[in-house]
Amino acid sequence: MELSADRRAQLFDAGASALRFNAPMSDDRAAQLIDELRRHEPRAVVDLGCGRGELARLVATRLTNATVIGVDTDAAAITAARRLAVASGLGRRIQYEVADAATWTGSVDAAMCVGASHAFGGPAGLFSRLADLVSTGAAVVGDGFWETDPDPWCSAAFGELPRGVDGLAALAEAAGWAVVAADQSTQDEWDTFEETWVSGVRSIGTAAADAFAEQRERQYRDRYRTVLGFAWLVVTR
């Protein structure tokens, strides 16, 4: 299916808008990851690639002594994030910035980056940049990896990824981080993520959206389900 870049962007936005988190992450996992951060008593937390800011809002809700900063290049997403923060009564404790996560600078003692390592040229670049931002503290990273050998289609679609959760952890350690917790998304988290994303695309209600959603379903089922994994690391310095 040949679609213009703008049309593809609209379809992807519809899929993402249907999700609470734009990653295969359950509510329970999000809460557990934030509780891991709580152990380090951060006063300032940045979410790099925050999108509409749902994870940042959850951090602010659960870590009541922390100031939270959300960073994303998508101005529309940041506008929505600001509006939702105010509606949630968190407007004073969350600051959202339209900025490139790869070049953002600030003073924080904890960071989160979920599914946005591409902004840093890959996970190795992400861990290196996080080390610049967090001299002492913790970070939560969610990123892709290969569970099994990818075929050429998967490699072209998702790029170069580490093999296994251990492969991602090794990149963190090479950048000077200590891995204190490591896990991966369950199959149920993945299936729920994909089903919700596809439903968001279908909600547009056009033949083109239905065809695009069906194509995504086929790709997931036949190409990358059980091949592409998503790892969760909590790392400290």
N, C-alpha and C positions, 0 to 999 in steps of 0.2 A: 504494500500500500504506500503510494507516494503522497506525502503530506508536506506542506510548507513548514518552515521552521516555526512560524508563529502559531500555526494550527497544532503542531505537535506540542508546543509549549502550553497551549490552552488545555489540551487533553491531559498532559502530565499534571498540570495544576489542579484539574478537577479530581484526578486520582489522589493527589496529595491532600487536597482539602477534605476528603472524606475520612482521613486518618487522624487519630489523636497525636501519634508520633510517626514521623516519616521514616520508620525503620521497623523491622520485625521485633517489636518490644511490647510486652504486656504491661498492664498497669502495675502488677506485682513486681516485675523486674525493675521498672523505673523507680519504684519506691525503695527496693533493695539497694540499687546503685546509689541513690541519694543518701540512704542511711550509711553506706560505706563512707561517703564523703563526710558525713556528720562526725565520724570518729576523729577526723582531723581538725574539727572545729574551725572551718574556714570563715573568714570575715568577708571575703570578696570572691565571687565565683563568676567566671565567664563561660558562656555557651557559644562556641564558635560554629557558625552555620546553623543558627537557631531557628530558621524558618519563621513560622507564626508564633513561636515562643512558648509552646505548651510545656516543654521540659523545663525551661527557665522559670515559668510560673510555678511549676511543681516544686522546684528547688526552693523558691522563695517561700512557698507555703510550709515546707517541711523543715527548712533551716531558717528559723525565725530571726536569728542574729546575723544573717548574711545579707550583704548587698549583692545583687545579681545583675550581670551585664549580658545582653544578648546581641550577637553580631551576625549580620547577614548582608549580602549584596542585593537582595531582592527588596526593593523599596516598598512594594505593595505588601509583602509579607510583614515587614517591620511596622508598617502603618497598622495592619490588623493586630499585630502583637501588642502594640502600644494601647490600642483601643480595648483589647481583652484584658490587659493588665489593670487598666483603670476600672473596668467593669468588675474585676475580681477584688478590688480594694487593695491592689498591690502596686499601684502606680508610683508610690514614693520609694519603693524598695527595688524596683527593676528599671534599668536603663537600657533602651534598645538603640543600637547604632546601625546605620546603613554604611557598611564598610567591608573591605576585603579581609576575611578571616586570616589569610596568609600574611598580611602586613599589619594587622591590628597590633597596637601596643597599649599596655596598661599595667597597672599594679594589682595583681591578684595572687591568692594563695591556693586556688583550686580552679581547674578548668574541665570543661566537658566538650567533646567533639564526637558527634554521632553521624556516621555516614557521609562525612565531608572531607575525608583525607585527600580527595582529588584536588581540592583547593591548594594543597601543599605539595602537589606532585606525587602523592602516594603516602602510605603510612610511615615510611622512614622519615620523610620530610616533616610529617605531622609531629612525630615524637620529638624530633630535633627542635621544632618551633615551640612546642609546649615546654621544653626544657628552658628555652629563653624566657618564657612568660612566667613560669612557676619555679623559682629558685629553691624554695622549700615549701612542700605541700603535696597535694594529690591531684590526680586527673582521672577522669572516666572517659574511655574511648570505646566506641562501637564501630566496627569496620568489617568489611568482607574478607573472606578467605576461601580457598578451594578445599572442599571436603574430599573430593575425588578429582582425578585428572580431567580438566576441561577439554571439550572438543574445540575445534577452530571457531565455531560460532560463539561459544561462551567467552573464549579468549578475546575475540574482537569486541564483544558486547560489553565486557566488564574490565578488560585490561589486565595488567600484570598484578597478581595478588599473591600473598604468602600462602604456603601450604599448611593448613591446620591452624588451630588456635596457638599452638606452640610456635609456629612460624611468625605470627604477629607478635607474640610475647618476646621473641628473640630480637625483633626490631626495636621494641621498647627498651630492652636491656642494653642494646648497643648504643642507645642515646642517653644512657645513664639513669634510667628509671628502674626501680624495683617493682616487680609485679606482685601484688598482694592478693589479687583475686582474678580468676580467669574462668569464663564460661562461654557458652554459645547459645544462640536462639534455638528454641525447641521447634520441632516440625509444626506444632500447633501454632506457635507464634508466626512462623513463616506463612502457613496457610491462611491464617486470619488476616495478616498483612496484605497478601495478594488478593484475597477475596474482597476485602474492603476497598482496596485501590481500584480494582476493576469495577466495583459497584459505583464508585465515584465517577468514573469515566462514563459508564452507562447512564448515569443520571442526567447527562446532557440531553439525551433523548433523540439523537440524530442517527441516521444510518452509518455515517462515518465513525461516530463515537462507538456504536455497537460493534462495528468491524474491527476497530482498534482494540477494544476490550477483548474480543474473541481472539485476536492475534496474541495479545499478552497472555491470556489464559493458556493457549497452546504452547507458547514459548516457556512458560513456567513449568507446565506439566511435562513437556517433552524434552526440554533443553537443560534447565538449571535447577529444578527441584532436586534436592539431595546432592547436588554438585556444588552449588554456591552456598557457603555458610556465612554466618554473621557472628563475630566474636565480640565479647564484652570483657574489657580489662579495667581493673582499678590499679593504678600505678602511683608510686610515691617517690619523693626525692628527699 
